[in-house]
Amino acid sequence: METAQAAYANAAAIGYYERALTLTEQLGEQVVIGAAAVVGLAETIGDLQTLLGNYEQARSHYQAALDGGAAQTVVARAQCI
């Protein structure tokens, strides 16, 4: 029973995190959220997908986090120039 509850809670959490990620993408610059927070959302979804054994979905979210982190680094370096 606890395993089922944990799996359900993780699945529900994934839904909420994915909705937050979608909203930040849709709102673009209208929402005040840093790139690091968006990267964190993608990474957290990847962590939850891993817990559920959804490794391909986890890999996809981890890749999105890496790509977002790389873009953030480029922007930070450009701001220093």
ZIHUSUL-V14199 format. One record per pair of residues at least 24 apart in sequence whose C-alpha atoms are under 7 Angstrom apart, sorted by the first residue. I is the first residue (numbers start at 1). J is the second residue. D is the distance in whole Angstrom. If there is no record, write none. Layout:
I/J/D  I/J/D
//
This chain:
7/52/7  10/48/6  14/45/6  14/48/7  17/41/6  17/45/7  35/72/6  39/65/5  39/68/6  39/69/6
//
